[in-house]
Each structure stands twice: as C-alpha cells, then as structure tokens.
Amino acid sequence: GSLPKWVVNKSSQLLAPKAMRRMYKACLKYPEWKQRHEPGFKPWLFPEQSRLPALPLAELALQHADSLENIDESALPEARDDASDDDSTN
C-alpha cells in the first residue's frame, strides 16, 4: 500500500525533526555512556570480541540468481508520482 501524500508531508515536518533532535542528544551522550559500559568492547572493530555464536559453514548455501523468483513486471504501467502533471491532463 501507499500512504497519502499529506501523511508523508506531515510526518516529515513533525516527526523527522523530533527524531533527529533525540538522535543528536543521544550521540552527544554516547562517549560518556561508553566509558561506563565496557569501553574496550568494540566487536565492530574487533570481530574476535563478538559474543554471537559462530554459524557453521555447512548451514550456508549459495543462492544463484536463476533459482530466485522471477516476476515479470514489464507489462505494468509506470506509476506517476504527481497527478497534477501537465501530461496527465492531455
């Protein structure tokens, strides 16, 4: 489904700035927080620190493109973003 344009516009005007302010404030506090919570634990830099269980290679399988679901959308009409476009009235 799709959302009405007014919902997208309102949410981008009201919710997005509020979320960005909260994210900014949280980022400012992160260095202090990290100093109190395992400052040396950085599995994104040191994978050997990861606490996740290792995945056995036998469980991994290659998936080839020819085995994927192929949906032909070539006959579908192009979706228009703006109904007030000059071409849509002619």
PDB file of N, CA, C and O in Angstrom:
ATOM      1  N   GLY A   1       0.813  -1.177   0.000  1.00  0.00           N
ATOM      2  CA  GLY A   1       0.000   0.000   0.000  1.00  0.00           C
ATOM      3  C   GLY A   1       0.855   1.237   0.000  1.00  0.00           C
ATOM      4  O   GLY A   1       2.073   1.194   0.167  1.00  0.00           O
ATOM      5  N   SER A   2       0.185   2.316  -0.189  1.00  0.00           N
ATOM      6  CA  SER A   2       0.894   3.597  -0.164  1.00  0.00           C
ATOM      7  C   SER A   2       0.201   4.521   0.822  1.00  0.00           C
ATOM      8  O   SER A   2      -0.986   4.372   1.114  1.00  0.00           O
ATOM      9  N   LEU A   3       0.950   5.456   1.317  1.00  0.00           N
ATOM     10  CA  LEU A   3       0.424   6.436   2.264  1.00  0.00           C
ATOM     11  C   LEU A   3      -0.020   7.679   1.503  1.00  0.00           C
ATOM     12  O   LEU A   3       0.578   8.038   0.489  1.00  0.00           O
ATOM     13  N   PRO A   4      -1.068   8.335   1.994  1.00  0.00           N
ATOM     14  CA  PRO A   4      -1.458   9.600   1.355  1.00  0.00           C
ATOM     15  C   PRO A   4      -0.327  10.627   1.477  1.00  0.00           C
ATOM     16  O   PRO A   4       0.427  10.621   2.451  1.00  0.00           O
ATOM     17  N   LYS A   5      -0.222  11.486   0.502  1.00  0.00           N
ATOM     18  CA  LYS A   5       0.854  12.479   0.495  1.00  0.00           C
ATOM     19  C   LYS A   5       0.819  13.363   1.731  1.00  0.00           C
ATOM     20  O   LYS A   5       1.871  13.736   2.252  1.00  0.00           O
ATOM     21  N   TRP A   6      -0.374  13.704   2.209  1.00  0.00           N
ATOM     22  CA  TRP A   6      -0.443  14.584   3.373  1.00  0.00           C
ATOM     23  C   TRP A   6       0.131  13.911   4.619  1.00  0.00           C
ATOM     24  O   TRP A   6       0.687  14.585   5.485  1.00  0.00           O
ATOM     25  N   VAL A   7       0.000  12.586   4.714  1.00  0.00           N
ATOM     26  CA  VAL A   7       0.560  11.862   5.862  1.00  0.00           C
ATOM     27  C   VAL A   7       2.090  11.914   5.795  1.00  0.00           C
ATOM     28  O   VAL A   7       2.753  12.171   6.800  1.00  0.00           O
ATOM     29  N   VAL A   8       2.631  11.673   4.620  1.00  0.00           N
ATOM     30  CA  VAL A   8       4.078  11.710   4.446  1.00  0.00           C
ATOM     31  C   VAL A   8       4.605  13.120   4.728  1.00  0.00           C
ATOM     32  O   VAL A   8       5.615  13.281   5.413  1.00  0.00           O
ATOM     33  N   ASN A   9       3.932  14.123   4.208  1.00  0.00           N
ATOM     34  CA  ASN A   9       4.385  15.502   4.408  1.00  0.00           C
ATOM     35  C   ASN A   9       4.331  15.906   5.877  1.00  0.00           C
ATOM     36  O   ASN A   9       5.278  16.503   6.389  1.00  0.00           O
ATOM     37  N   LYS A  10       3.238  15.590   6.556  1.00  0.00           N
ATOM     38  CA  LYS A  10       3.106  15.947   7.972  1.00  0.00           C
ATOM     39  C   LYS A  10       4.150  15.228   8.816  1.00  0.00           C
ATOM     40  O   LYS A  10       4.773  15.830   9.690  1.00  0.00           O
ATOM     41  N   SER A  11       4.338  13.936   8.552  1.00  0.00           N
ATOM     42  CA  SER A  11       5.297  13.184   9.354  1.00  0.00           C
ATOM     43  C   SER A  11       6.714  13.683   9.114  1.00  0.00           C
ATOM     44  O   SER A  11       7.522  13.721  10.042  1.00  0.00           O
ATOM     45  N   SER A  12       7.026  14.067   7.882  1.00  0.00           N
ATOM     46  CA  SER A  12       8.374  14.569   7.621  1.00  0.00           C
ATOM     47  C   SER A  12       8.579  15.955   8.235  1.00  0.00           C
ATOM     48  O   SER A  12       9.710  16.329   8.547  1.00  0.00           O
ATOM     49  N   GLN A  13       7.507  16.714   8.410  1.00  0.00           N
ATOM     50  CA  GLN A  13       7.624  18.036   9.020  1.00  0.00           C
ATOM     51  C   GLN A  13       7.661  17.969  10.541  1.00  0.00           C
ATOM     52  O   GLN A  13       8.332  18.783  11.176  1.00  0.00           O
ATOM     53  N   LEU A  14       6.949  17.010  11.138  1.00  0.00           N
ATOM     54  CA  LEU A  14       6.840  16.956  12.587  1.00  0.00           C
ATOM     55  C   LEU A  14       7.697  15.865  13.220  1.00  0.00           C
ATOM     56  O   LEU A  14       8.453  16.140  14.151  1.00  0.00           O
ATOM     57  N   LEU A  15       7.590  14.642  12.731  1.00  0.00           N
ATOM     58  CA  LEU A  15       8.260  13.516  13.374  1.00  0.00           C
ATOM     59  C   LEU A  15       9.755  13.459  13.070  1.00  0.00           C
ATOM     60  O   LEU A  15      10.555  13.185  13.964  1.00  0.00           O
ATOM     61  N   ALA A  16      10.130  13.709  11.847  1.00  0.00           N
ATOM     62  CA  ALA A  16      11.546  13.589  11.473  1.00  0.00           C
ATOM     63  C   ALA A  16      12.428  14.565  12.249  1.00  0.00           C
ATOM     64  O   ALA A  16      13.460  14.141  12.769  1.00  0.00           O
ATOM     65  N   PRO A  17      12.077  15.850  12.356  1.00  0.00           N
ATOM     66  CA  PRO A  17      12.933  16.763  13.136  1.00  0.00           C
ATOM     67  C   PRO A  17      13.031  16.368  14.611  1.00  0.00           C
ATOM     68  O   PRO A  17      14.091  16.494  15.224  1.00  0.00           O
ATOM     69  N   LYS A  18      11.924  15.890  15.173  1.00  0.00           N
ATOM     70  CA  LYS A  18      11.929  15.466  16.574  1.00  0.00           C
ATOM     71  C   LYS A  18      12.850  14.256  16.753  1.00  0.00           C
ATOM     72  O   LYS A  18      13.620  14.198  17.711  1.00  0.00           O
ATOM     73  N   ALA A  19      12.772  13.313  15.851  1.00  0.00           N
ATOM     74  CA  ALA A  19      13.622  12.129  15.916  1.00  0.00           C
ATOM     75  C   ALA A  19      15.097  12.512  15.759  1.00  0.00           C
ATOM     76  O   ALA A  19      15.956  11.959  16.446  1.00  0.00           O
ATOM     77  N   MET A  20      15.391  13.446  14.868  1.00  0.00           N
ATOM     78  CA  MET A  20      16.769  13.872  14.664  1.00  0.00           C
ATOM     79  C   MET A  20      17.319  14.592  15.899  1.00  0.00           C
ATOM     80  O   MET A  20      18.490  14.419  16.237  1.00  0.00           O
ATOM     81  N   ARG A  21      16.499  15.389  16.572  1.00  0.00           N
ATOM     82  CA  ARG A  21      16.932  16.051  17.810  1.00  0.00           C
ATOM     83  C   ARG A  21      17.268  15.023  18.882  1.00  0.00           C
ATOM     84  O   ARG A  21      18.285  15.138  19.566  1.00  0.00           O
ATOM     85  N   ARG A  22      16.411  14.021  19.026  1.00  0.00           N
ATOM     86  CA  ARG A  22      16.664  12.969  20.007  1.00  0.00           C
ATOM     87  C   ARG A  22      17.933  12.193  19.670  1.00  0.00           C
ATOM     88  O   ARG A  22      18.716  11.868  20.562  1.00  0.00           O
ATOM     89  N   MET A  23      18.138  11.900  18.403  1.00  0.00           N
ATOM     90  CA  MET A  23      19.334  11.181  17.971  1.00  0.00           C
ATOM     91  C   MET A  23      20.577  12.017  18.269  1.00  0.00           C
ATOM     92  O   MET A  23      21.578  11.486  18.751  1.00  0.00           O
ATOM     93  N   TYR A  24      20.523  13.300  17.989  1.00  0.00           N
ATOM     94  CA  TYR A  24      21.658  14.195  18.231  1.00  0.00           C
ATOM     95  C   TYR A  24      22.012  14.222  19.717  1.00  0.00           C
ATOM     96  O   TYR A  24      23.185  14.115  20.076  1.00  0.00           O
ATOM     97  N   LYS A  25      21.004  14.364  20.584  1.00  0.00           N
ATOM     98  CA  LYS A  25      21.240  14.391  22.025  1.00  0.00           C
ATOM     99  C   LYS A  25      21.832  13.073  22.513  1.00  0.00           C
ATOM    100  O   LYS A  25      22.727  13.070  23.359  1.00  0.00           O
ATOM    101  N   ALA A  26      21.339  11.955  21.987  1.00  0.00           N
ATOM    102  CA  ALA A  26      21.870  10.648  22.372  1.00  0.00           C
ATOM    103  C   ALA A  26      23.320  10.502  21.923  1.00  0.00           C
ATOM    104  O   ALA A  26      24.142   9.954  22.657  1.00  0.00           O
ATOM    105  N   CYS A  27      23.639  10.982  20.736  1.00  0.00           N
ATOM    106  CA  CYS A  27      25.012  10.890  20.234  1.00  0.00           C
ATOM    107  C   CYS A  27      25.976  11.708  21.082  1.00  0.00           C
ATOM    108  O   CYS A  27      27.119  11.302  21.290  1.00  0.00           O
ATOM    109  N   LEU A  28      25.525  12.851  21.570  1.00  0.00           N
ATOM    110  CA  LEU A  28      26.382  13.669  22.431  1.00  0.00           C
ATOM    111  C   LEU A  28      26.716  12.954  23.735  1.00  0.00           C
ATOM    112  O   LEU A  28      27.802  13.140  24.286  1.00  0.00           O
ATOM    113  N   LYS A  29      25.796  12.145  24.227  1.00  0.00           N
ATOM    114  CA  LYS A  29      25.998  11.443  25.497  1.00  0.00           C
ATOM    115  C   LYS A  29      26.705  10.104  25.335  1.00  0.00           C
ATOM    116  O   LYS A  29      27.076   9.494  26.338  1.00  0.00           O
ATOM    117  N   TYR A  30      26.904   9.625  24.112  1.00  0.00           N
ATOM    118  CA  TYR A  30      27.465   8.296  23.895  1.00  0.00           C
ATOM    119  C   TYR A  30      28.872   8.115  24.462  1.00  0.00           C
ATOM    120  O   TYR A  30      29.109   7.112  25.135  1.00  0.00           O
ATOM    121  N   PRO A  31      29.827   9.034  24.226  1.00  0.00           N
ATOM    122  CA  PRO A  31      31.179   8.794  24.760  1.00  0.00           C
ATOM    123  C   PRO A  31      31.191   8.569  26.281  1.00  0.00           C
ATOM    124  O   PRO A  31      31.884   7.676  26.769  1.00  0.00           O
ATOM    125  N   GLU A  32      30.436   9.366  27.017  1.00  0.00           N
ATOM    126  CA  GLU A  32      30.361   9.197  28.478  1.00  0.00           C
ATOM    127  C   GLU A  32      29.731   7.847  28.830  1.00  0.00           C
ATOM    128  O   GLU A  32      30.214   7.150  29.722  1.00  0.00           O
ATOM    129  N   TRP A  33      28.666   7.483  28.137  1.00  0.00           N
ATOM    130  CA  TRP A  33      27.988   6.206  28.383  1.00  0.00           C
ATOM    131  C   TRP A  33      28.934   5.041  28.105  1.00  0.00           C
ATOM    132  O   TRP A  33      29.005   4.089  28.882  1.00  0.00           O
ATOM    133  N   LYS A  34      29.657   5.124  26.990  1.00  0.00           N
ATOM    134  CA  LYS A  34      30.544   4.027  26.607  1.00  0.00           C
ATOM    135  C   LYS A  34      31.673   3.855  27.616  1.00  0.00           C
ATOM    136  O   LYS A  34      32.109   2.729  27.855  1.00  0.00           O
ATOM    137  N   GLN A  35      32.154   4.935  28.207  1.00  0.00           N
ATOM    138  CA  GLN A  35      33.203   4.836  29.220  1.00  0.00           C
ATOM    139  C   GLN A  35      32.734   4.056  30.447  1.00  0.00           C
ATOM    140  O   GLN A  35      33.543   3.418  31.121  1.00  0.00           O
ATOM    141  N   ARG A  36      31.445   4.102  30.739  1.00  0.00           N
ATOM    142  CA  ARG A  36      30.884   3.387  31.886  1.00  0.00           C
ATOM    143  C   ARG A  36      30.433   1.971  31.537  1.00  0.00           C
ATOM    144  O   ARG A  36      30.182   1.172  32.440  1.00  0.00           O
ATOM    145  N   HIS A  37      30.326   1.644  30.261  1.00  0.00           N
ATOM    146  CA  HIS A  37      29.788   0.351  29.822  1.00  0.00           C
ATOM    147  C   HIS A  37      30.752  -0.329  28.856  1.00  0.00           C
ATOM    148  O   HIS A  37      30.652  -0.158  27.641  1.00  0.00           O
ATOM    149  N   GLU A  38      31.681  -1.099  29.405  1.00  0.00           N
ATOM    150  CA  GLU A  38      32.643  -1.882  28.622  1.00  0.00           C
ATOM    151  C   GLU A  38      33.329  -1.060  27.529  1.00  0.00           C
ATOM    152  O   GLU A  38      33.094  -1.293  26.343  1.00  0.00           O
ATOM    153  N   PRO A  39      34.164  -0.113  27.912  1.00  0.00           N
ATOM    154  CA  PRO A  39      34.800   0.760  26.911  1.00  0.00           C
ATOM    155  C   PRO A  39      35.680   0.023  25.911  1.00  0.00           C
ATOM    156  O   PRO A  39      35.872   0.511  24.797  1.00  0.00           O
ATOM    157  N   GLY A  40      36.217  -1.131  26.274  1.00  0.00           N
ATOM    158  CA  GLY A  40      37.066  -1.871  25.345  1.00  0.00           C
ATOM    159  C   GLY A  40      36.317  -2.831  24.442  1.00  0.00           C
ATOM    160  O   GLY A  40      36.902  -3.410  23.527  1.00  0.00           O
ATOM    161  N   PHE A  41      35.026  -3.005  24.691  1.00  0.00           N
ATOM    162  CA  PHE A  41      34.233  -3.948  23.901  1.00  0.00           C
ATOM    163  C   PHE A  41      33.739  -3.266  22.630  1.00  0.00           C
ATOM    164  O   PHE A  41      32.807  -2.463  22.661  1.00  0.00           O
ATOM    165  N   LYS A  42      34.375  -3.600  21.523  1.00  0.00           N
ATOM    166  CA  LYS A  42      34.033  -2.995  20.225  1.00  0.00           C
ATOM    167  C   LYS A  42      34.069  -4.074  19.150  1.00  0.00           C
ATOM    168  O   LYS A  42      35.009  -4.126  18.358  1.00  0.00           O
ATOM    169  N   PRO A  43      33.045  -4.943  19.115  1.00  0.00           N
ATOM    170  CA  PRO A  43      33.076  -6.039  18.136  1.00  0.00           C
ATOM    171  C   PRO A  43      33.004  -5.571  16.686  1.00  0.00           C
ATOM    172  O   PRO A  43      33.332  -6.337  15.780  1.00  0.00           O
ATOM    173  N   TRP A  44      32.588  -4.346  16.451  1.00  0.00           N
ATOM    174  CA  TRP A  44      32.565  -3.828  15.077  1.00  0.00           C
ATOM    175  C   TRP A  44      33.991  -3.536  14.606  1.00  0.00           C
ATOM    176  O   TRP A  44      34.248  -3.492  13.403  1.00  0.00           O
ATOM    177  N   LEU A  45      34.928  -3.334  15.556  1.00  0.00           N
ATOM    178  CA  LEU A  45      36.338  -3.156  15.200  1.00  0.00           C
ATOM    179  C   LEU A  45      37.139  -4.441  15.381  1.00  0.00           C
ATOM    180  O   LEU A  45      38.076  -4.712  14.629  1.00  0.00           O
ATOM    181  N   PHE A  46      36.759  -5.233  16.391  1.00  0.00           N
ATOM    182  CA  PHE A  46      37.489  -6.443  16.730  1.00  0.00           C
ATOM    183  C   PHE A  46      36.523  -7.626  16.711  1.00  0.00           C
ATOM    184  O   PHE A  46      35.936  -7.952  17.743  1.00  0.00           O
ATOM    185  N   PRO A  47      36.346  -8.275  15.559  1.00  0.00           N
ATOM    186  CA  PRO A  47      35.367  -9.371  15.439  1.00  0.00           C
ATOM    187  C   PRO A  47      35.587 -10.508  16.435  1.00  0.00           C
ATOM    188  O   PRO A  47      34.641 -11.218  16.777  1.00  0.00           O
ATOM    189  N   GLU A  48      36.816 -10.689  16.903  1.00  0.00           N
ATOM    190  CA  GLU A  48      37.071 -11.755  17.869  1.00  0.00           C
ATOM    191  C   GLU A  48      36.359 -11.504  19.203  1.00  0.00           C
ATOM    192  O   GLU A  48      36.234 -12.425  20.010  1.00  0.00           O
ATOM    193  N   GLN A  49      35.894 -10.286  19.446  1.00  0.00           N
ATOM    194  CA  GLN A  49      35.157  -9.970  20.670  1.00  0.00           C
ATOM    195  C   GLN A  49      33.674 -10.334  20.572  1.00  0.00           C
ATOM    196  O   GLN A  49      32.957 -10.273  21.571  1.00  0.00           O
ATOM    197  N   SER A  50      33.221 -10.699  19.414  1.00  0.00           N
ATOM    198  CA  SER A  50      31.801 -10.991  19.216  1.00  0.00           C
ATOM    199  C   SER A  50      31.333 -12.102  20.141  1.00  0.00           C
ATOM    200  O   SER A  50      32.019 -13.109  20.315  1.00  0.00           O
ATOM    201  N   ARG A  51      30.177 -11.914  20.723  1.00  0.00           N
ATOM    202  CA  ARG A  51      29.590 -12.898  21.630  1.00  0.00           C
ATOM    203  C   ARG A  51      28.532 -13.762  20.933  1.00  0.00           C
ATOM    204  O   ARG A  51      27.924 -14.637  21.549  1.00  0.00           O
ATOM    205  N   LEU A  52      28.332 -13.506  19.672  1.00  0.00           N
ATOM    206  CA  LEU A  52      27.355 -14.280  18.920  1.00  0.00           C
ATOM    207  C   LEU A  52      27.933 -15.648  18.579  1.00  0.00           C
ATOM    208  O   LEU A  52      29.135 -15.770  18.344  1.00  0.00           O
ATOM    209  N   PRO A  53      27.091 -16.673  18.550  1.00  0.00           N
ATOM    210  CA  PRO A  53      27.617 -17.998  18.200  1.00  0.00           C
ATOM    211  C   PRO A  53      28.047 -18.024  16.729  1.00  0.00           C
ATOM    212  O   PRO A  53      27.438 -17.378  15.875  1.00  0.00           O
ATOM    213  N   ALA A  54      29.092 -18.773  16.462  1.00  0.00           N
ATOM    214  CA  ALA A  54      29.583 -18.904  15.086  1.00  0.00           C
ATOM    215  C   ALA A  54      28.583 -19.723  14.275  1.00  0.00           C
ATOM    216  O   ALA A  54      27.989 -20.671  14.789  1.00  0.00           O
ATOM    217  N   LEU A  55      28.401 -19.366  13.039  1.00  0.00           N
ATOM    218  CA  LEU A  55      27.495 -20.078  12.151  1.00  0.00           C
ATOM    219  C   LEU A  55      28.296 -21.143  11.397  1.00  0.00           C
ATOM    220  O   LEU A  55      29.263 -20.819  10.706  1.00  0.00           O
ATOM    221  N   PRO A  56      27.902 -22.397  11.525  1.00  0.00           N
ATOM    222  CA  PRO A  56      28.637 -23.450  10.810  1.00  0.00           C
ATOM    223  C   PRO A  56      28.548 -23.247   9.299  1.00  0.00           C
ATOM    224  O   PRO A  56      27.474 -22.963   8.769  1.00  0.00           O
ATOM    225  N   LEU A  57      29.670 -23.391   8.612  1.00  0.00           N
ATOM    226  CA  LEU A  57      29.688 -23.196   7.163  1.00  0.00           C
ATOM    227  C   LEU A  57      28.770 -24.166   6.446  1.00  0.00           C
ATOM    228  O   LEU A  57      28.290 -23.864   5.354  1.00  0.00           O
ATOM    229  N   ALA A  58      28.518 -25.319   7.030  1.00  0.00           N
ATOM    230  CA  ALA A  58      27.644 -26.313   6.401  1.00  0.00           C
ATOM    231  C   ALA A  58      26.205 -25.806   6.290  1.00  0.00           C
ATOM    232  O   ALA A  58      25.442 -26.272   5.444  1.00  0.00           O
ATOM    233  N   GLU A  59      25.842 -24.852   7.146  1.00  0.00           N
ATOM    234  CA  GLU A  59      24.484 -24.317   7.104  1.00  0.00           C
ATOM    235  C   GLU A  59      24.308 -23.227   6.049  1.00  0.00           C
ATOM    236  O   GLU A  59      23.185 -22.826   5.743  1.00  0.00           O
ATOM    237  N   LEU A  60      25.401 -22.760   5.506  1.00  0.00           N
ATOM    238  CA  LEU A  60      25.337 -21.721   4.484  1.00  0.00           C
ATOM    239  C   LEU A  60      25.150 -22.360   3.114  1.00  0.00           C
ATOM    240  O   LEU A  60      25.711 -23.415   2.818  1.00  0.00           O
ATOM    241  N   ALA A  61      24.363 -21.708   2.300  1.00  0.00           N
ATOM    242  CA  ALA A  61      24.150 -22.213   0.947  1.00  0.00           C
ATOM    243  C   ALA A  61      24.182 -21.032  -0.018  1.00  0.00           C
ATOM    244  O   ALA A  61      23.665 -19.956   0.280  1.00  0.00           O
ATOM    245  N   LEU A  62      24.790 -21.250  -1.160  1.00  0.00           N
ATOM    246  CA  LEU A  62      24.782 -20.221  -2.195  1.00  0.00           C
ATOM    247  C   LEU A  62      23.424 -20.211  -2.871  1.00  0.00           C
ATOM    248  O   LEU A  62      22.835 -21.256  -3.144  1.00  0.00           O
ATOM    249  N   GLN A  63      22.949 -19.023  -3.129  1.00  0.00           N
ATOM    250  CA  GLN A  63      21.679 -18.903  -3.837  1.00  0.00           C
ATOM    251  C   GLN A  63      21.970 -18.222  -5.166  1.00  0.00           C
ATOM    252  O   GLN A  63      22.415 -17.075  -5.210  1.00  0.00           O
ATOM    253  N   HIS A  64      21.715 -18.938  -6.230  1.00  0.00           N
ATOM    254  CA  HIS A  64      22.003 -18.413  -7.559  1.00  0.00           C
ATOM    255  C   HIS A  64      20.803 -17.637  -8.090  1.00  0.00           C
ATOM    256  O   HIS A  64      19.657 -17.922  -7.742  1.00  0.00           O
ATOM    257  N   ALA A  65      21.083 -16.670  -8.925  1.00  0.00           N
ATOM    258  CA  ALA A  65      20.033 -15.796  -9.450  1.00  0.00           C
ATOM    259  C   ALA A  65      18.961 -16.580 -10.199  1.00  0.00           C
ATOM    260  O   ALA A  65      17.788 -16.212 -10.140  1.00  0.00           O
ATOM    261  N   ASP A  66      19.328 -17.641 -10.896  1.00  0.00           N
ATOM    262  CA  ASP A  66      18.336 -18.394 -11.676  1.00  0.00           C
ATOM    263  C   ASP A  66      17.354 -19.156 -10.777  1.00  0.00           C
ATOM    264  O   ASP A  66      16.307 -19.600 -11.248  1.00  0.00           O
ATOM    265  N   SER A  67      17.681 -19.310  -9.490  1.00  0.00           N
ATOM    266  CA  SER A  67      16.767 -20.005  -8.584  1.00  0.00           C
ATOM    267  C   SER A  67      15.810 -19.035  -7.877  1.00  0.00           C
ATOM    268  O   SER A  67      14.880 -19.469  -7.197  1.00  0.00           O
ATOM    269  N   LEU A  68      16.029 -17.758  -8.033  1.00  0.00           N
ATOM    270  CA  LEU A  68      15.172 -16.774  -7.383  1.00  0.00           C
ATOM    271  C   LEU A  68      13.863 -16.623  -8.139  1.00  0.00           C
ATOM    272  O   LEU A  68      13.780 -16.911  -9.333  1.00  0.00           O
ATOM    273  N   GLU A  69      12.844 -16.165  -7.423  1.00  0.00           N
ATOM    274  CA  GLU A  69      11.542 -15.945  -8.055  1.00  0.00           C
ATOM    275  C   GLU A  69      11.674 -14.848  -9.096  1.00  0.00           C
ATOM    276  O   GLU A  69      12.203 -13.773  -8.814  1.00  0.00           O
ATOM    277  N   ASN A  70      11.198 -15.121 -10.281  1.00  0.00           N
ATOM    278  CA  ASN A  70      11.293 -14.157 -11.371  1.00  0.00           C
ATOM    279  C   ASN A  70       9.897 -13.610 -11.659  1.00  0.00           C
ATOM    280  O   ASN A  70       9.022 -14.339 -12.126  1.00  0.00           O
ATOM    281  N   ILE A  71       9.698 -12.340 -11.383  1.00  0.00           N
ATOM    282  CA  ILE A  71       8.402 -11.702 -11.615  1.00  0.00           C
ATOM    283  C   ILE A  71       8.557 -10.725 -12.773  1.00  0.00           C
ATOM    284  O   ILE A  71       9.363  -9.796 -12.721  1.00  0.00           O
ATOM    285  N   ASP A  72       7.769 -10.957 -13.819  1.00  0.00           N
ATOM    286  CA  ASP A  72       7.814 -10.089 -14.989  1.00  0.00           C
ATOM    287  C   ASP A  72       6.877  -8.908 -14.779  1.00  0.00           C
ATOM    288  O   ASP A  72       5.658  -9.081 -14.761  1.00  0.00           O
ATOM    289  N   GLU A  73       7.432  -7.706 -14.620  1.00  0.00           N
ATOM    290  CA  GLU A  73       6.629  -6.502 -14.417  1.00  0.00           C
ATOM    291  C   GLU A  73       6.659  -5.598 -15.647  1.00  0.00           C
ATOM    292  O   GLU A  73       6.259  -4.436 -15.571  1.00  0.00           O
ATOM    293  N   SER A  74       7.123  -6.116 -16.764  1.00  0.00           N
ATOM    294  CA  SER A  74       7.270  -5.285 -17.956  1.00  0.00           C
ATOM    295  C   SER A  74       5.929  -4.813 -18.511  1.00  0.00           C
ATOM    296  O   SER A  74       5.884  -3.787 -19.190  1.00  0.00           O
ATOM    297  N   ALA A  75       4.834  -5.530 -18.244  1.00  0.00           N
ATOM    298  CA  ALA A  75       3.536  -5.129 -18.780  1.00  0.00           C
ATOM    299  C   ALA A  75       2.801  -4.148 -17.869  1.00  0.00           C
ATOM    300  O   ALA A  75       1.750  -3.632 -18.249  1.00  0.00           O
ATOM    301  N   LEU A  76       3.328  -3.881 -16.684  1.00  0.00           N
ATOM    302  CA  LEU A  76       2.663  -2.955 -15.763  1.00  0.00           C
ATOM    303  C   LEU A  76       2.884  -1.517 -16.192  1.00  0.00           C
ATOM    304  O   LEU A  76       3.969  -1.173 -16.659  1.00  0.00           O
ATOM    305  N   PRO A  77       1.863  -0.664 -16.038  1.00  0.00           N
ATOM    306  CA  PRO A  77       2.049   0.749 -16.386  1.00  0.00           C
ATOM    307  C   PRO A  77       2.963   1.429 -15.374  1.00  0.00           C
ATOM    308  O   PRO A  77       3.042   1.014 -14.217  1.00  0.00           O
ATOM    309  N   GLU A  78       3.643   2.463 -15.813  1.00  0.00           N
ATOM    310  CA  GLU A  78       4.516   3.239 -14.927  1.00  0.00           C
ATOM    311  C   GLU A  78       3.660   3.991 -13.915  1.00  0.00           C
ATOM    312  O   GLU A  78       2.619   4.545 -14.269  1.00  0.00           O
ATOM    313  N   ALA A  79       4.090   4.012 -12.676  1.00  0.00           N
ATOM    314  CA  ALA A  79       3.369   4.751 -11.624  1.00  0.00           C
ATOM    315  C   ALA A  79       3.745   6.218 -11.709  1.00  0.00           C
ATOM    316  O   ALA A  79       4.909   6.555 -11.925  1.00  0.00           O
ATOM    317  N   ARG A  80       2.772   7.080 -11.541  1.00  0.00           N
ATOM    318  CA  ARG A  80       3.016   8.518 -11.600  1.00  0.00           C
ATOM    319  C   ARG A  80       2.992   9.073 -10.188  1.00  0.00           C
ATOM    320  O   ARG A  80       2.100   8.752  -9.402  1.00  0.00           O
ATOM    321  N   ASP A  81       3.968   9.901  -9.870  1.00  0.00           N
ATOM    322  CA  ASP A  81       4.047  10.496  -8.536  1.00  0.00           C
ATOM    323  C   ASP A  81       3.125  11.702  -8.389  1.00  0.00           C
ATOM    324  O   ASP A  81       2.579  11.934  -7.311  1.00  0.00           O
ATOM    325  N   ASP A  82       2.950  12.457  -9.444  1.00  0.00           N
ATOM    326  CA  ASP A  82       2.196  13.704  -9.341  1.00  0.00           C
ATOM    327  C   ASP A  82       1.073  13.695 -10.372  1.00  0.00           C
ATOM    328  O   ASP A  82       1.333  13.776 -11.573  1.00  0.00           O
ATOM    329  N   ALA A  83      -0.168  13.597  -9.912  1.00  0.00           N
ATOM    330  CA  ALA A  83      -1.325  13.565 -10.816  1.00  0.00           C
ATOM    331  C   ALA A  83      -1.587  14.917 -11.444  1.00  0.00           C
ATOM    332  O   ALA A  83      -2.322  14.999 -12.428  1.00  0.00           O
ATOM    333  N   SER A  84      -1.006  15.985 -10.904  1.00  0.00           N
ATOM    334  CA  SER A  84      -1.256  17.318 -11.446  1.00  0.00           C
ATOM    335  C   SER A  84      -0.277  17.664 -12.557  1.00  0.00           C
ATOM    336  O   SER A  84      -0.231  18.814 -12.995  1.00  0.00           O
ATOM    337  N   ASP A  85       0.499  16.708 -13.018  1.00  0.00           N
ATOM    338  CA  ASP A  85       1.466  16.934 -14.088  1.00  0.00           C
ATOM    339  C   ASP A  85       0.722  17.314 -15.364  1.00  0.00           C
ATOM    340  O   ASP A  85      -0.392  16.838 -15.585  1.00  0.00           O
ATOM    341  N   ASP A  86       1.305  18.151 -16.199  1.00  0.00           N
ATOM    342  CA  ASP A  86       0.661  18.617 -17.425  1.00  0.00           C
ATOM    343  C   ASP A  86       0.342  17.473 -18.366  1.00  0.00           C
ATOM    344  O   ASP A  86      -0.667  17.524 -19.069  1.00  0.00           O
ATOM    345  N   ASP A  87       1.183  16.431 -18.402  1.00  0.00           N
ATOM    346  CA  ASP A  87       0.958  15.319 -19.310  1.00  0.00           C
ATOM    347  C   ASP A  87      -0.270  14.517 -18.945  1.00  0.00           C
ATOM    348  O   ASP A  87      -0.884  13.904 -19.818  1.00  0.00           O
ATOM    349  N   SER A  88      -0.651  14.505 -17.660  1.00  0.00           N
ATOM    350  CA  SER A  88      -1.785  13.679 -17.238  1.00  0.00           C
ATOM    351  C   SER A  88      -3.117  14.280 -17.642  1.00  0.00           C
ATOM    352  O   SER A  88      -4.125  13.573 -17.646  1.00  0.00           O
ATOM    353  N   THR A  89      -3.155  15.553 -17.981  1.00  0.00           N
ATOM    354  CA  THR A  89      -4.425  16.181 -18.375  1.00  0.00           C
ATOM    355  C   THR A  89      -4.657  16.104 -19.857  1.00  0.00           C
ATOM    356  O   THR A  89      -5.776  16.340 -20.314  1.00  0.00           O
ATOM    357  N   ASN A  90      -3.626  15.775 -20.638  1.00  0.00           N
ATOM    358  CA  ASN A  90      -3.776  15.726 -22.102  1.00  0.00           C
ATOM    359  C   ASN A  90      -3.968  14.332 -22.586  1.00  0.00           C
ATOM    360  O   ASN A  90      -4.110  14.110 -23.789  1.00  0.00           O
TER     361      ASN A  90
END
